[in-house]
Amino acid sequence: MLSNHAKQRLQQRAIHPLLVDLLYRYGREQRQSGSTILFFDKRSRKHVRKALEDVIKRFDKLSDVYLIEANDSSTTVTVGHRLRRFKNK
């Protein structure tokens, strides 16, 4: 379930909704401050490529996305492009 804010950010940041689905299916989860961040790390990118190798040709260019999900409601709060690495805690 996407919040209105997340839907707006998808549109503003030109992130295809398919990438949100892929994040939920293959993305790495990291809990942080009452929310969960899902993002593509090296391992999850490999799984996506293997599963969709014939379908996704430009995946590496598009896979710098992340989403933040509220832990209490599983609502996606926002999405964006990763410009730097997430710190492991």
C-alpha positions, 0 to 999 in steps of 0.5 A: 500500500502506497501513501499519497506522498509515496505515489507523488514521489514516484511520479516526481522522481520518475520511478517506475512502479515495477521497481517498487514491486521488485524492491518488495520481492527482492530488496534488502530490508534494513530497519531504521527509526521505526521504519523499514528501508528496502533497497537493492544491494549486490545480492538482491540485484543478482537475484532480480537479474537472474529472475528477469534477465530477458525482460530488464535490459536497463536495470543497472541504471534504474536500480539506485532506488529505495523506499521507506516503509513504516513498521507499524502499518507496512505503508510505504512512506516515500521512495527515492534515488540512492545517491550514497550508500546506506550506513549499516547499523 
